[in-house]
Every structure is written in C-alpha cells, then in structure tokens.
C-alpha cells in the first residue's frame, strides 16, 4: 500500500461530527467552493480535496505533497485557501494540468496535521529521526575509517623507514629513545600511537612519539640519499 493510500485510509476513518464540517468535507471532495461556518471547516474542506486529488510520496529525498487539479480557476481558489493557512504552497503544471505542491517537510507535516493526518505526521517525524541517526552513524563510521586509513599509512611509512635503517646497518647508531621507538614499531606494526605509547619504558606523549618517528623517517631519507 502506498503512503498516500495509508493517509487516505486514516482520513476516511475520521468522520467530522458537526454538520458544517461534513458539508465542508463533501464540498472539498467535489472540489467546489464552500462557506466556512466554524474554525474546523477549512481543515475538513482540505481533507476532502486531498481525498479526491492529493498525493504524498514516501518520506525521503524527493518528498512531496501535491494536488493535481482540473482547472486553473479552481487552482487559483485552492491556492489562496492553502496560502491562508500559512504553509506557503507552490504552483506548477504537469501534463497540462495545474498542480499545487509542497516540498518542505515542515509544510507537508503542517498540512497533513491540519487535515487530520496525525499518524502520517508521526511516521514522517519518525522517518526523519531515523534518517538523522543513520546519517550520523555513517559520518562517524566514515570518520573512523578515515582515521584508521591514516594510521595504517603512517605506520607503514614508519616501518619502511625503520627497515631501511636496519638494512643499512645503522640501527646501533641511533640514540636510545629512537632505537626503542623503532623496535616497538617493528614489533607492533598495526598499533596506533596511543596504543604504542603504553609500551615505552618511560612515559612519553603521543606528540613525543610522533616527533621520534619523524626523526627516524628523516634519518632513513638521509641514509637513502647517501647510497
């Protein structure tokens, strides 16, 4: 069942009690002008119009509520009526027929709530919340993946530099703090700096470890250029 059909089923179940509201609903369904006699008549009238020619796409990227009408004259009338609710309708033409529509989610929620589609509004809000949760989760996941990639690339560069120093027999010439750093990285190539710092004999900060690796990379570059 389409989203529009679900909404219309709900609206049909909600029958106005007052005679003027019932008459307004009928006038809306027949798409003829009506006379407002109570504060709920406009909502009932628009409910009738929606039941006759309204459509709502499922909440998502192309979310839209629209009324496809038969004449420009009635489109003028309905546009003014909708505009009086403060929901800022838009107007277009589709296949030669006038169309009044909304694309802003807040306006769609306001109109559906105004005509009695409260269940639909709750579903839309729920979809928006779930969409935000999914988007936030994706952003966090992407950020974590990017961090892991950077960590892996940095560790690979560090290991490559240290192996070059070892291959050229220069490891014993390194200062004690650089030699410890090099040995720990070779023994733990997949560790992050935060994990690696826990293995040092003396406390050292992440920036301190990072500085030592930069020195090792510089030494490897210098040795490589001397070959």
PyMOL commands that set and color helices and strands:
alter all, ss='L'
color gray80, all
select helices_A, chain A and resi 3-13+19-30+41-53+72-83+105-114+118-167+171-173+176-187+193-199+206-226
alter helices_A, ss='H'
color red, helices_A
select strands_A, chain A and resi 54-56+65-68+90-94+97-102
alter strands_A, ss='S'
color yellow, strands_A
deselect
rebuild
show_as cartoon
